[in-house]
Amino acid sequence: MTNYRDLTKPEAAAALQEFLDERGPALALLRERLDEDRQDTDALLDGSLESLVPLWRWLLSRMTRRDAPGATDPASVAREAWPSWERYTTEDERTLSLESLSLLDGLVSYLAAIALNHAPRARWEIARDRVKRYVYNNHPVLVSGRGDVHNFLPDLPVAQARASVRGTRESPDDRIAAYARSLIEQLHQAESVNGEAEETEPLLEIEDIRDEPGGYDFEIGLSDELAHGRSRDVDRLVSELSGEDGVKKVLREDRDMVLVRAPSWSADKLETWILRRL
C-alpha cells in the first residue's frame, strides 16, 4: 500500500487525475443504486444542500460491514477495484464492505458538485506543505483563495459511516449537510483572504511514552488554540477516540494534555486520526 503522502510529484498528479476521473462514474453508480431501490432519485440528487439530509439517511441505511451476508470484503478483490481515495489512505479496510465504499464514493462526487456550484471559484489541487509529515500531503483537495486550507472530501463521510456501522457513534441525518454548509462558507472566506500566510504553532505534538511508567503509550500536547479556544472539540475527540479499534483508554489529564493507551497504534496513525477530525 502506498499512501498519498509517499507519492512522488508525478505520481501525485496522476492520483489527482484518477480521483477526478472517478467523480462522474461514481455519481452515476449512486444514481443507479437509488433507482434500483425505488427512491425519488431526482429529489435526492437535486443539487441542494437540503437534499443531503434524506440522502445521508438513505446511505446510512445501506452501509454494511465487510463480513455481512452478501457483502463483498474489500480484501477479497484487487485494490484497483477500491475508490482511489480509499486505496491511497487505507491499508486494510476493517469495517465497510466494498458496496458501502462505492456508495460513499458517489456521495463524495455529489458533495463536490454541490460545493463547486455554491463556490464556483473553488478548485482542485494537490495538497502541499513544508511539513513532511503533514497529514494531507499529496492528497487531492478542494481549495479556494491562496489554497491554504485543504479539504479532503472523503474524510468525514467515511469516518461517520465506519462509526455508525460499528455502533460506536450515531451520525445525525443532517451531519453531511452541516459539513457541506461549513465547507462552502470556508471556501468563500478563503476567496477574500489576501497577503502572506502567518506562521502558527502546531496544533498538537505527540510523544511516544511507552517506556515511561504510567501505562500510557502516547502523550498529546495541545496548542493554546486547542486547549482553550477549541476545548469542546478536544472533549469530543477524546470521546470518539475512546471508541476506536485498538484504543484501550484516553484521558484528558489536563486542559493542554491528553494521554492515550493504544499499544497497536503508531504516533503517525494517532496524529493522522486527530488532525483529520480537526
Accessible surface in RSA format (square Angstrom, percent):
REM  Atomic radii and reference values for relative SASA: ProtOr
REM  Chains: A
REM  Algorithm: Lee & Richards
REM  Probe-radius: 1.40
REM  Slices: 20
REM RES _ NUM      All-atoms   Total-Side   Main-Chain    Non-polar    All polar
REM                ABS   REL    ABS   REL    ABS   REL    ABS   REL    ABS   REL
RES MET A   1   101.43  52.5  21.18  14.0  80.26 191.1  13.84  11.8  87.59 116.0
RES THR A   2    64.99  46.2  57.72  58.5   7.27  17.3  24.99  33.6  40.00  60.5
RES ASN A   3    19.54  13.5  18.82  18.2   0.72   1.7   7.58  18.2  11.96  11.6
RES TYR A   4     0.03   0.0   0.03   0.0   0.00   0.0   0.00   0.0   0.03   0.0
RES ARG A   5    67.97  28.5  49.47  25.2  18.49  44.0   5.65   7.7  62.32  37.8
RES ASP A   6   106.82  74.8  78.66  78.3  28.16  66.6  25.96  61.1  80.86  80.6
RES LEU A   7    17.96  10.0   6.23   4.5  11.74  29.5   6.34   4.5  11.62  31.3
RES THR A   8    75.32  53.6  66.92  67.8   8.41  20.0  72.01  96.7   3.31   5.0
RES LYS A   9   148.17  72.3 141.66  86.9   6.51  15.5  83.88  75.5  64.29  68.5
RES PRO A  10    99.46  72.5  86.96  79.3  12.51  45.5  94.28  77.8   5.18  32.2
RES GLU A  11    85.10  48.9  79.05  59.8   6.05  14.4  32.49  62.8  52.60  42.9
RES ALA A  12     0.40   0.4   0.00   0.0   0.40   0.9   0.00   0.0   0.40   1.1
RES ALA A  13    49.84  45.8  43.87  67.7   5.97  13.6  44.29  62.4   5.55  14.7
RES ALA A  14    63.33  58.2  50.81  78.4  12.52  28.5  58.78  82.8   4.55  12.1
RES ALA A  15     1.59   1.5   0.25   0.4   1.34   3.0   1.19   1.7   0.40   1.1
RES LEU A  16    29.11  16.2  28.54  20.4   0.57   1.4  28.54  20.0   0.57   1.5
RES GLN A  17    95.27  53.3  94.95  69.4   0.32   0.8  40.01  85.2  55.27  41.9
RES GLU A  18    55.17  31.7  51.32  38.8   3.85   9.2  27.70  53.6  27.47  22.4
RES PHE A  19     0.28   0.1   0.28   0.2   0.00   0.0   0.28   0.2   0.00   0.0
RES LEU A  20    54.95  30.6  42.97  30.7  11.98  30.1  43.23  30.4  11.73  31.6
RES ASP A  21    88.53  62.0  71.48  71.1  17.04  40.3  32.48  76.4  56.04  55.9
RES GLU A  22    35.90  20.6  32.73  24.8   3.18   7.6  25.81  49.9  10.09   8.2
RES ARG A  23    27.03  11.3  26.44  13.5   0.59   1.4  26.64  36.4   0.39   0.2
RES GLY A  24    46.43  57.3   0.00   N/A  46.43  57.3  37.79 103.7   8.65  19.4
RES PRO A  25    91.20  66.5  79.01  72.0  12.19  44.3  86.54  71.4   4.67  29.0
RES ALA A  26     8.51   7.8   2.26   3.5   6.25  14.2   8.00  11.3   0.50   1.3
RES LEU A  27    51.98  28.9  51.93  37.2   0.05   0.1  51.93  36.5   0.05   0.1
RES ALA A  28    61.50  56.6  49.88  77.0  11.63  26.5  55.74  78.5   5.76  15.3
RES LEU A  29    55.95  31.2  53.33  38.2   2.62   6.6  55.65  39.1   0.30   0.8
RES LEU A  30     0.74   0.4   0.00   0.0   0.74   1.9   0.46   0.3   0.28   0.8
RES ARG A  31    92.86  39.0  92.86  47.3   0.00   0.0  37.01  50.6  55.85  33.8
RES GLU A  32    85.61  49.2  81.48  61.6   4.14   9.8  29.11  56.3  56.51  46.1
RES ARG A  33    88.28  37.1  85.67  43.7   2.61   6.2  22.52  30.8  65.76  39.9
RES LEU A  34     0.00   0.0   0.00   0.0   0.00   0.0   0.00   0.0   0.00   0.0
RES ASP A  35    81.64  57.2  65.17  64.9  16.47  39.0  28.39  66.8  53.26  53.1
RES GLU A  36   113.67  65.3  79.53  60.2  34.13  81.3  49.66  96.0  64.01  52.3
RES ASP A  37    48.00  33.6  33.87  33.7  14.13  33.4  10.55  24.8  37.45  37.4
RES ARG A  38   223.69  93.9 189.91  96.8  33.78  80.4  70.45  96.3 153.25  92.9
RES GLN A  39    64.17  35.9  48.40  35.4  15.76  37.5   2.83   6.0  61.33  46.5
RES ASP A  40    96.67  67.7  81.53  81.1  15.14  35.8  39.40  92.7  57.26  57.1
RES THR A  41     8.81   6.3   5.46   5.5   3.34   8.0   5.46   7.3   3.34   5.1
RES ASP A  42   103.74  72.7  96.10  95.6   7.64  18.1  33.90  79.8  69.84  69.7
RES ALA A  43    49.75  45.7  37.96  58.6  11.79  26.8  44.33  62.4   5.42  14.4
RES LEU A  44    15.22   8.5  15.22  10.9   0.00   0.0  15.22  10.7   0.00   0.0
RES LEU A  45    19.08  10.6   3.11   2.2  15.97  40.1   3.11   2.2  15.97  43.0
RES ASP A  46    89.03  62.4  52.28  52.0  36.74  86.9  30.39  71.5  58.64  58.5
RES GLY A  47    26.76  33.0   0.00   N/A  26.76  33.0  22.48  61.7   4.28   9.6
RES SER A  48    33.43  28.2  27.61  36.9   5.81  13.4  30.91  65.8   2.52   3.5
RES LEU A  49    26.94  15.0  25.45  18.2   1.49   3.7  25.45  17.9   1.49   4.0
RES GLU A  50   111.31  63.9 107.07  81.0   4.24  10.1  62.56 121.0  48.75  39.8
RES SER A  51     6.17   5.2   0.71   0.9   5.46  12.6   5.99  12.8   0.18   0.2
RES LEU A  52     0.28   0.2   0.17   0.1   0.11   0.3   0.17   0.1   0.11   0.3
RES VAL A  53    37.27  24.5  37.27  33.7   0.00   0.0  37.27  32.4   0.00   0.0
RES PRO A  54    45.60  33.2  42.78  39.0   2.82  10.3  42.78  35.3   2.82  17.6
RES LEU A  55     0.00   0.0   0.00   0.0   0.00   0.0   0.00   0.0   0.00   0.0
RES TRP A  56     0.27   0.1   0.22   0.1   0.05   0.1   0.22   0.1   0.05   0.1
RES ARG A  57   118.56  49.8 116.24  59.3   2.32   5.5  56.32  77.0  62.24  37.7
RES TRP A  58    20.17   8.1  15.11   7.3   5.06  11.9  19.90  10.6   0.27   0.4
RES LEU A  59     0.00   0.0   0.00   0.0   0.00   0.0   0.00   0.0   0.00   0.0
RES LEU A  60    32.99  18.4  20.46  14.6  12.52  31.5  20.60  14.5  12.38  33.3
RES SER A  61    73.07  61.7  35.28  47.1  37.79  87.1  45.43  96.7  27.64  38.7
RES ARG A  62    88.62  37.2  77.95  39.7  10.67  25.4  33.12  45.3  55.50  33.6
RES MET A  63    17.50   9.1   0.72   0.5  16.78  40.0   0.72   0.6  16.78  22.2
RES THR A  64    53.14  37.8  48.67  49.3   4.47  10.6  50.51  67.8   2.63   4.0
RES ARG A  65    96.45  40.5  94.94  48.4   1.50   3.6  39.91  54.5  56.54  34.3
RES ARG A  66    80.52  33.8  77.74  39.6   2.78   6.6   4.78   6.5  75.74  45.9
RES ASP A  67   108.07  75.7  75.37  75.0  32.70  77.3  38.47  90.5  69.60  69.4
RES ALA A  68    27.77  25.5  17.94  27.7   9.84  22.4  22.60  31.8   5.17  13.7
RES PRO A  69   140.22 102.2 107.06  97.6  33.17 120.6 119.06  98.3  21.17 131.6
RES GLY A  70    86.67 106.9   0.00   N/A  86.67 106.9  44.74 122.8  41.93  93.9
RES ALA A  71    28.66  26.4   2.39   3.7  26.27  59.8   6.35   8.9  22.31  59.1
RES THR A  72    38.97  27.7  35.05  35.5   3.92   9.3  16.86  22.6  22.11  33.4
RES ASP A  73    36.65  25.7  33.99  33.8   2.66   6.3  14.32  33.7  22.33  22.3
RES PRO A  74     0.33   0.2   0.26   0.2   0.07   0.2   0.26   0.2   0.07   0.4
RES ALA A  75    83.87  77.1  49.70  76.7  34.17  77.7  56.16  79.1  27.71  73.4
RES SER A  76    83.72  70.7  42.46  56.7  41.26  95.0  48.37 103.0  35.35  49.5
RES VAL A  77    50.21  33.0  32.93  29.8  17.28  41.6  41.82  36.3   8.39  22.8
RES ALA A  78    66.67  61.3  46.65  72.0  20.02  45.5  58.02  81.7   8.64  22.9
RES ARG A  79    63.19  26.5  59.96  30.6   3.24   7.7  50.31  68.8  12.88   7.8
RES GLU A  80   136.36  78.3 114.49  86.6  21.87  52.1  62.24 120.4  74.13  60.5
RES ALA A  81    59.36  54.6  28.54  44.0  30.82  70.1  39.65  55.8  19.71  52.2
RES TRP A  82    11.95   4.8   7.07   3.4   4.88  11.5   7.25   3.9   4.71   7.6
RES PRO A  83     9.90   7.2   4.58   4.2   5.31  19.3   9.35   7.7   0.54   3.4
RES SER A  84     0.03   0.0   0.03   0.0   0.00   0.0   0.03   0.1   0.00   0.0
RES TRP A  85     4.53   1.8   4.53   2.2   0.00   0.0   4.53   2.4   0.00   0.0
RES GLU A  86     0.68   0.4   0.68   0.5   0.00   0.0   0.00   0.0   0.68   0.6
RES ARG A  87    33.64  14.1  32.61  16.6   1.03   2.4  10.05  13.7  23.60  14.3
RES TYR A  88    37.05  17.3  37.05  21.1   0.00   0.0  10.25   7.7  26.80  33.0
RES THR A  89    27.71  19.7   9.45   9.6  18.26  43.5   3.24   4.3  24.47  37.0
RES THR A  90    21.69  15.4  18.66  18.9   3.03   7.2  16.02  21.5   5.67   8.6
RES GLU A  91   115.35  66.2 106.63  80.7   8.72  20.8  23.22  44.9  92.13  75.2
RES ASP A  92    85.71  60.0  72.57  72.2  13.15  31.1  18.88  44.4  66.84  66.7
RES GLU A  93     9.99   5.7   1.39   1.1   8.60  20.5   0.60   1.2   9.40   7.7
RES ARG A  94   150.97  63.4 138.90  70.8  12.07  28.7  43.80  59.9 107.16  64.9
RES THR A  95     4.37   3.1   4.16   4.2   0.21   0.5   0.10   0.1   4.27   6.5
RES LEU A  96     0.00   0.0   0.00   0.0   0.00   0.0   0.00   0.0   0.00   0.0
RES SER A  97     0.00   0.0   0.00   0.0   0.00   0.0   0.00   0.0   0.00   0.0
RES LEU A  98    27.11  15.1  27.11  19.4   0.00   0.0  27.11  19.0   0.00   0.0
RES GLU A  99    78.28  44.9  73.77  55.8   4.51  10.7  61.21 118.4  17.07  13.9
RES SER A 100     0.33   0.3   0.10   0.1   0.23   0.5   0.07   0.1   0.26   0.4
RES LEU A 101     0.00   0.0   0.00   0.0   0.00   0.0   0.00   0.0   0.00   0.0
RES SER A 102    30.41  25.7  27.45  36.6   2.96   6.8   9.76  20.8  20.65  28.9
RES LEU A 103    14.46   8.1  14.16  10.1   0.31   0.8  14.46  10.2   0.00   0.0
RES LEU A 104     0.00   0.0   0.00   0.0   0.00   0.0   0.00   0.0   0.00   0.0
RES ASP A 105    12.07   8.5  12.07  12.0   0.00   0.0   0.84   2.0  11.23  11.2
RES GLY A 106     0.00   0.0   0.00   N/A   0.00   0.0   0.00   0.0   0.00   0.0
RES LEU A 107     0.18   0.1   0.18   0.1   0.00   0.0   0.18   0.1   0.00   0.0
RES VAL A 108     0.00   0.0   0.00   0.0   0.00   0.0   0.00   0.0   0.00   0.0
RES SER A 109     5.02   4.2   1.64   2.2   3.38   7.8   1.74   3.7   3.28   4.6
RES TYR A 110     7.35   3.4   7.35   4.2   0.00   0.0   7.35   5.5   0.00   0.0
RES LEU A 111     0.07   0.0   0.07   0.0   0.00   0.0   0.07   0.0   0.00   0.0
RES ALA A 112     4.63   4.3   4.63   7.1   0.00   0.0   4.63   6.5   0.00   0.0
RES ALA A 113    49.48  45.5  37.48  57.8  11.99  27.3  44.89  63.2   4.59  12.1
RES ILE A 114     1.79   1.0   0.27   0.2   1.52   3.7   1.79   1.3   0.00   0.0
RES ALA A 115     0.75   0.7   0.41   0.6   0.34   0.8   0.48   0.7   0.27   0.7
RES LEU A 116    53.04  29.5  48.88  35.0   4.16  10.5  49.10  34.5   3.94  10.6
RES ASN A 117   109.18  75.3  85.09  82.2  24.09  58.0  22.31  53.7  86.87  84.0
RES HIS A 118    69.05  37.7  54.69  38.0  14.36  36.7  39.30  40.5  29.75  34.6
RES ALA A 119     0.00   0.0   0.00   0.0   0.00   0.0   0.00   0.0   0.00   0.0
RES PRO A 120   100.80  73.5  74.73  68.1  26.07  94.8  76.91  63.5  23.88 148.4
RES ARG A 121   175.30  73.6 156.04  79.5  19.26  45.9  57.77  79.0 117.53  71.2
RES ALA A 122    10.14   9.3   0.00   0.0  10.14  23.1   0.00   0.0  10.14  26.9
RES ARG A 123    85.63  36.0  80.65  41.1   4.98  11.9  56.19  76.8  29.44  17.8
RES TRP A 124    48.78  19.6  29.12  14.1  19.66  46.2  21.50  11.5  27.28  44.3
RES GLU A 125    57.59  33.1  54.32  41.1   3.26   7.8  22.06  42.7  35.52  29.0
RES ILE A 126    32.27  18.4  20.85  15.5  11.42  27.5  20.85  15.0  11.42  31.0
RES ALA A 127     0.59   0.5   0.00   0.0   0.59   1.3   0.54   0.8   0.05   0.1
RES ARG A 128   103.84  43.6  89.11  45.4  14.73  35.1  62.10  84.9  41.74  25.3
RES ASP A 129    58.26  40.8  32.39  32.2  25.87  61.2   9.46  22.3  48.81  48.7
RES ARG A 130   188.19  79.0 143.82  73.3  44.37 105.6  78.07 106.7 110.12  66.7
RES VAL A 131    82.95  54.6  78.22  70.8   4.73  11.4  82.95  72.1   0.00   0.0
RES LYS A 132   183.58  89.6 166.54 102.2  17.04  40.6 114.25 102.8  69.33  73.8
RES ARG A 133   126.22  53.0 116.16  59.2  10.05  23.9  63.96  87.4  62.26  37.7
RES TYR A 134    46.72  21.8  43.37  24.7   3.35   8.7  34.97  26.3  11.75  14.5
RES VAL A 135     5.17   3.4   4.46   4.0   0.70   1.7   5.17   4.5   0.00   0.0
RES TYR A 136    22.50  10.5  22.50  12.8   0.00   0.0  14.65  11.0   7.85   9.7
RES ASN A 137    17.15  11.8  17.15  16.6   0.00   0.0   5.14  12.4  12.02  11.6
RES ASN A 138    13.06   9.0  12.00  11.6   1.06   2.6   0.00   0.0  13.06  12.6
RES HIS A 139     0.00   0.0   0.00   0.0   0.00   0.0   0.00   0.0   0.00   0.0
RES PRO A 140     1.00   0.7   0.46   0.4   0.55   2.0   0.53   0.4   0.47   2.9
RES VAL A 141     0.00   0.0   0.00   0.0   0.00   0.0   0.00   0.0   0.00   0.0
RES LEU A 142     0.00   0.0   0.00   0.0   0.00   0.0   0.00   0.0   0.00   0.0
RES VAL A 143     0.00   0.0   0.00   0.0   0.00   0.0   0.00   0.0   0.00   0.0
RES SER A 144     1.90   1.6   0.28   0.4   1.62   3.7   0.00   0.0   1.90   2.7
RES GLY A 145    30.95  38.2   0.00   N/A  30.95  38.2  16.51  45.3  14.44  32.3
RES ARG A 146    97.70  41.0  61.97  31.6  35.73  85.1  52.69  72.0  45.01  27.3
RES GLY A 147     7.18   8.9   0.00   N/A   7.18   8.9   0.55   1.5   6.64  14.9
RES ASP A 148    74.09  51.9  46.60  46.4  27.49  65.0  30.42  71.6  43.67  43.6
RES VAL A 149    73.50  48.4  68.36  61.9   5.14  12.4  71.61  62.2   1.88   5.1
RES HIS A 150    28.00  15.3  13.30   9.2  14.70  37.6   6.16   6.4  21.84  25.4
RES ASN A 151    19.34  13.3  16.05  15.5   3.29   7.9   3.29   7.9  16.05  15.5
RES PHE A 152     8.35   4.2   3.10   1.9   5.24  13.6   3.10   1.9   5.24  15.0
RES LEU A 153     0.25   0.1   0.00   0.0   0.25   0.6   0.00   0.0   0.25   0.7
RES PRO A 154     1.80   1.3   1.80   1.6   0.00   0.0   1.80   1.5   0.00   0.0
RES ASP A 155    27.20  19.1  21.49  21.4   5.72  13.5  12.65  29.8  14.55  14.5
RES LEU A 156    36.61  20.4  31.22  22.3   5.38  13.5  36.23  25.4   0.37   1.0
RES PRO A 157     0.00   0.0   0.00   0.0   0.00   0.0   0.00   0.0   0.00   0.0
RES VAL A 158     7.80   5.1   7.80   7.1   0.00   0.0   7.80   6.8   0.00   0.0
RES ALA A 159    15.91  14.6  11.28  17.4   4.63  10.5  13.53  19.1   2.38   6.3
RES GLN A 160    16.57   9.3  15.98  11.7   0.59   1.4   0.19   0.4  16.38  12.4
RES ALA A 161     0.00   0.0   0.00   0.0   0.00   0.0   0.00   0.0   0.00   0.0
RES ARG A 162    52.99  22.2  52.99  27.0   0.00   0.0  13.77  18.8  39.21  23.8
RES ALA A 163     0.77   0.7   0.77   1.2   0.00   0.0   0.77   1.1   0.00   0.0
RES SER A 164    38.31  32.4  21.59  28.8  16.72  38.5   1.36   2.9  36.96  51.8
RES VAL A 165    30.54  20.1   7.51   6.8  23.03  55.5  14.44  12.5  16.10  43.7
RES ARG A 166    49.84  20.9  23.88  12.2  25.97  61.8  10.17  13.9  39.68  24.0
RES GLY A 167    65.03  80.2   0.00   N/A  65.03  80.2  31.39  86.1  33.64  75.4
RES THR A 168    63.70  45.3  27.55  27.9  36.16  86.2  33.08  44.4  30.63  46.3
RES ARG A 169    53.16  22.3  42.44  21.6  10.72  25.5  43.68  59.7   9.47   5.7
RES GLU A 170   162.99  93.6 146.38 110.7  16.61  39.5  62.44 120.8 100.55  82.1
RES SER A 171    12.09  10.2   0.82   1.1  11.27  26.0   0.98   2.1  11.10  15.6
RES PRO A 172    74.96  54.6  63.02  57.4  11.94  43.4  74.79  61.7   0.17   1.0
RES ASP A 173    54.53  38.2  49.63  49.4   4.91  11.6  11.31  26.6  43.23  43.1
RES ASP A 174    74.59  52.3  73.93  73.6   0.66   1.6  18.04  42.4  56.56  56.4
RES ARG A 175    70.81  29.7  69.98  35.7   0.83   2.0  15.13  20.7  55.68  33.7
RES ILE A 176     0.00   0.0   0.00   0.0   0.00   0.0   0.00   0.0   0.00   0.0
RES ALA A 177     0.00   0.0   0.00   0.0   0.00   0.0   0.00   0.0   0.00   0.0
RES ALA A 178    46.05  42.3  39.06  60.3   6.99  15.9  41.14  57.9   4.90  13.0
RES TYR A 179    35.79  16.7  33.67  19.2   2.12   5.5  28.88  21.7   6.91   8.5
RES ALA A 180     0.53   0.5   0.53   0.8   0.00   0.0   0.53   0.7   0.00   0.0
RES ARG A 181   107.90  45.3 101.52  51.8   6.38  15.2  51.67  70.6  56.23  34.1
RES SER A 182    59.60  50.4  52.86  70.5   6.75  15.5  44.60  95.0  15.00  21.0
RES LEU A 183     4.51   2.5   0.09   0.1   4.42  11.1   4.51   3.2   0.00   0.0
RES ILE A 184    15.03   8.6  15.03  11.2   0.00   0.0  15.03  10.8   0.00   0.0
RES GLU A 185   101.42  58.2  96.36  72.9   5.06  12.0  35.40  68.5  66.02  53.9
RES GLN A 186    36.40  20.4  35.21  25.7   1.18   2.8  34.88  74.2   1.52   1.2
RES LEU A 187     0.00   0.0   0.00   0.0   0.00   0.0   0.00   0.0   0.00   0.0
RES HIS A 188    79.86  43.6  72.71  50.5   7.15  18.3  54.43  56.1  25.42  29.6
RES GLN A 189   102.86  57.5  98.49  72.0   4.37  10.4  39.78  84.7  63.08  47.8
RES ALA A 190    14.23  13.1   9.74  15.0   4.49  10.2  13.49  19.0   0.74   2.0
RES GLU A 191    44.13  25.3  23.49  17.8  20.64  49.1   8.42  16.3  35.71  29.2
RES SER A 192    85.16  72.0  59.51  79.4  25.65  59.1  50.34 107.2  34.82  48.8
RES VAL A 193    70.65  46.5  61.80  55.9   8.85  21.3  66.13  57.5   4.52  12.3
RES ASN A 194   133.42  92.0 106.55 103.0  26.87  64.7  34.26  82.5  99.16  95.8
RES GLY A 195    50.59  62.4   0.00   N/A  50.59  62.4  38.69 106.2  11.90  26.6
RES GLU A 196   162.93  93.5 142.91 108.1  20.02  47.7  62.81 121.5 100.12  81.7
RES ALA A 197    64.81  59.6  39.70  61.3  25.11  57.1  41.14  57.9  23.67  62.7
RES GLU A 198   153.77  88.3 129.88  98.3  23.90  56.9  50.17  97.0 103.61  84.6
RES GLU A 199   140.52  80.7 114.12  86.3  26.41  62.9  64.55 124.9  75.97  62.0
RES THR A 200   113.53  80.7  86.99  88.2  26.54  63.3  66.55  89.4  46.97  71.0
RES GLU A 201   102.20  58.7  81.82  61.9  20.38  48.5  44.54  86.2  57.66  47.1
RES PRO A 202    82.46  60.1  66.98  61.1  15.48  56.3  78.92  65.2   3.54  22.0
RES LEU A 203    49.49  27.6  44.11  31.6   5.38  13.5  44.11  31.0   5.38  14.5
RES LEU A 204     9.93   5.5   1.30   0.9   8.63  21.7   2.41   1.7   7.51  20.2
RES GLU A 205   120.22  69.0 112.86  85.4   7.36  17.5  44.50  86.1  75.72  61.8
RES ILE A 206    35.22  20.0   3.93   2.9  31.29  75.4   4.50   3.2  30.72  83.4
RES GLU A 207    91.27  52.4  87.70  66.3   3.57   8.5  34.89  67.5  56.38  46.0
RES ASP A 208    74.34  52.1  50.22  50.0  24.13  57.0  27.28  64.2  47.06  46.9
RES ILE A 209    16.00   9.1  14.47  10.8   1.53   3.7  15.79  11.4   0.21   0.6
RES ARG A 210    94.14  39.5  67.15  34.2  26.99  64.3  45.12  61.7  49.02  29.7
RES ASP A 211   149.66 104.8 112.89 112.4  36.76  86.9  40.39  95.1 109.26 109.0
RES GLU A 212    90.63  52.0  81.10  61.4   9.53  22.7  29.09  56.3  61.54  50.2
RES PRO A 213   137.75 100.4 105.41  96.1  32.34 117.6 117.52  97.0  20.24 125.8
RES GLY A 214    60.68  74.8   0.00   N/A  60.68  74.8  37.66 103.3  23.02  51.6
RES GLY A 215    46.63  57.5   0.00   N/A  46.63  57.5  36.35  99.7  10.28  23.0
RES TYR A 216    24.99  11.7  20.79  11.8   4.20  10.9  18.42  13.8   6.58   8.1
RES ASP A 217    15.73  11.0  15.73  15.7   0.00   0.0   0.00   0.0  15.73  15.7
RES PHE A 218     0.07   0.0   0.07   0.0   0.00   0.0   0.07   0.0   0.00   0.0
RES GLU A 219    48.23  27.7  47.34  35.8   0.88   2.1   0.66   1.3  47.57  38.8
RES ILE A 220     3.20   1.8   3.20   2.4   0.00   0.0   3.20   2.3   0.00   0.0
RES GLY A 221    26.86  33.1   0.00   N/A  26.86  33.1  23.41  64.2   3.45   7.7
RES LEU A 222    21.81  12.1   6.34   4.5  15.46  38.9   7.28   5.1  14.52  39.1
RES SER A 223     7.69   6.5   0.32   0.4   7.37  17.0   6.80  14.5   0.89   1.2
RES ASP A 224    96.33  67.5  93.48  93.0   2.85   6.7  24.61  57.9  71.72  71.5
RES GLU A 225    90.59  52.0  79.85  60.4  10.74  25.6  40.71  78.7  49.88  40.7
RES LEU A 226     1.57   0.9   1.57   1.1   0.00   0.0   1.57   1.1   0.00   0.0
RES ALA A 227     0.16   0.1   0.16   0.2   0.00   0.0   0.16   0.2   0.00   0.0
RES HIS A 228   112.56  61.5  91.55  63.6  21.01  53.7  61.17  63.0  51.39  59.8
RES GLY A 229    65.65  81.0   0.00   N/A  65.65  81.0  33.40  91.7  32.25  72.2
RES ARG A 230    63.88  26.8  58.49  29.8   5.39  12.8  29.95  40.9  33.92  20.6
RES SER A 231    23.10  19.5  21.05  28.1   2.05   4.7  11.50  24.5  11.60  16.3
RES ARG A 232   209.32  87.9 202.29 103.1   7.03  16.7  78.25 106.9 131.07  79.4
RES ASP A 233    42.78  30.0  42.05  41.9   0.74   1.7   1.90   4.5  40.89  40.8
RES VAL A 234     5.13   3.4   5.13   4.6   0.00   0.0   5.13   4.5   0.00   0.0
RES ASP A 235    74.84  52.4  67.34  67.0   7.49  17.7  28.45  67.0  46.38  46.3
RES ARG A 236    94.87  39.8  87.11  44.4   7.77  18.5  62.03  84.8  32.84  19.9
RES LEU A 237    12.06   6.7  11.73   8.4   0.33   0.8  12.01   8.4   0.05   0.1
RES VAL A 238    25.45  16.7  24.63  22.3   0.82   2.0  25.39  22.1   0.06   0.2
RES SER A 239    77.98  65.9  62.29  83.1  15.69  36.1  30.27  64.5  47.70  66.8
RES GLU A 240    22.63  13.0  14.90  11.3   7.73  18.4  10.07  19.5  12.56  10.3
RES LEU A 241     4.61   2.6   4.61   3.3   0.00   0.0   4.61   3.2   0.00   0.0
RES SER A 242    54.62  46.2  36.02  48.1  18.60  42.9  29.27  62.3  25.35  35.5
RES GLY A 243    31.78  39.2   0.00   N/A  31.78  39.2  24.48  67.2   7.30  16.3
RES GLU A 244    26.88  15.4  21.63  16.4   5.25  12.5   0.06   0.1  26.83  21.9
RES ASP A 245    80.15  56.1  70.26  69.9   9.89  23.4  33.86  79.7  46.29  46.2
RES GLY A 246    28.89  35.6   0.00   N/A  28.89  35.6  15.79  43.3  13.10  29.3
RES VAL A 247    13.90   9.1   0.00   0.0  13.90  33.5   0.00   0.0  13.90  37.7
RES LYS A 248   143.11  69.8 108.68  66.7  34.44  82.0  59.84  53.9  83.27  88.7
RES LYS A 249    94.41  46.1  89.28  54.8   5.13  12.2  48.02  43.2  46.38  49.4
RES VAL A 250    18.92  12.5   0.07   0.1  18.86  45.4   0.07   0.1  18.86  51.1
RES LEU A 251    71.00  39.5  70.01  50.1   0.99   2.5  71.00  49.9   0.00   0.0
RES ARG A 252    51.60  21.7  30.55  15.6  21.06  50.1  25.80  35.3  25.80  15.6
RES GLU A 253   101.05  58.0  72.73  55.0  28.33  67.4  24.94  48.2  76.11  62.1
RES ASP A 254    86.13  60.3  78.76  78.4   7.37  17.4  18.42  43.4  67.70  67.5
RES ARG A 255   117.96  49.5 109.77  56.0   8.19  19.5  29.71  40.6  88.25  53.5
RES ASP A 256    69.08  48.4  66.43  66.1   2.66   6.3  11.71  27.6  57.37  57.2
RES MET A 257    53.16  27.5  53.16  35.2   0.00   0.0  46.82  39.8   6.34   8.4
RES VAL A 258     6.19   4.1   6.19   5.6   0.00   0.0   6.19   5.4   0.00   0.0
RES LEU A 259    16.13   9.0  16.13  11.5   0.00   0.0  16.13  11.3   0.00   0.0
RES VAL A 260     0.00   0.0   0.00   0.0   0.00   0.0   0.00   0.0   0.00   0.0
RES ARG A 261    75.62  31.8  75.62  38.5   0.00   0.0  21.43  29.3  54.20  32.8
RES ALA A 262     0.15   0.1   0.15   0.2   0.00   0.0   0.15   0.2   0.00   0.0
RES PRO A 263    75.80  55.2  59.38  54.1  16.41  59.7  59.54  49.2  16.26 101.0
RES SER A 264    92.56  78.2  54.28  72.4  38.27  88.2  56.58 120.5  35.97  50.4
RES TRP A 265     8.36   3.4   4.40   2.1   3.96   9.3   4.71   2.5   3.65   5.9
RES SER A 266    56.85  48.0  52.20  69.7   4.66  10.7  45.01  95.8  11.85  16.6
RES ALA A 267    27.87  25.6  23.97  37.0   3.90   8.9  23.97  33.8   3.90  10.3
RES ASP A 268    68.04  47.7  65.52  65.2   2.52   6.0  19.29  45.4  48.75  48.6
RES LYS A 269    95.99  46.8  88.82  54.5   7.17  17.1  63.22  56.9  32.77  34.9
RES LEU A 270     0.28   0.2   0.28   0.2   0.00   0.0   0.28   0.2   0.00   0.0
RES GLU A 271    36.05  20.7  36.05  27.3   0.00   0.0   2.78   5.4  33.27  27.2
RES THR A 272    22.66  16.1  22.53  22.8   0.13   0.3  16.24  21.8   6.42   9.7
RES TRP A 273    19.19   7.7  15.46   7.5   3.73   8.8  19.02  10.1   0.16   0.3
RES ILE A 274    11.35   6.5  11.35   8.5   0.00   0.0  11.35   8.2   0.00   0.0
RES LEU A 275    40.55  22.6  30.49  21.8  10.05  25.3  30.49  21.4  10.05  27.1
RES ARG A 276    49.35  20.7  29.91  15.2  19.44  46.3   7.13   9.7  42.22  25.6
RES ARG A 277    61.55  25.8  41.94  21.4  19.61  46.7  19.57  26.7  41.98  25.4
RES LEU A 278    45.54  25.4   1.91   1.4  43.63 109.7  21.24  14.9  24.31  65.4
END  Absolute sums over single chains surface
CHAIN  1 A    14061.5      11041.8       3019.8       7135.9       6925.7
END  Absolute sums over all chains
TOTAL         14061.5      11041.8       3019.8       7135.9       6925.7
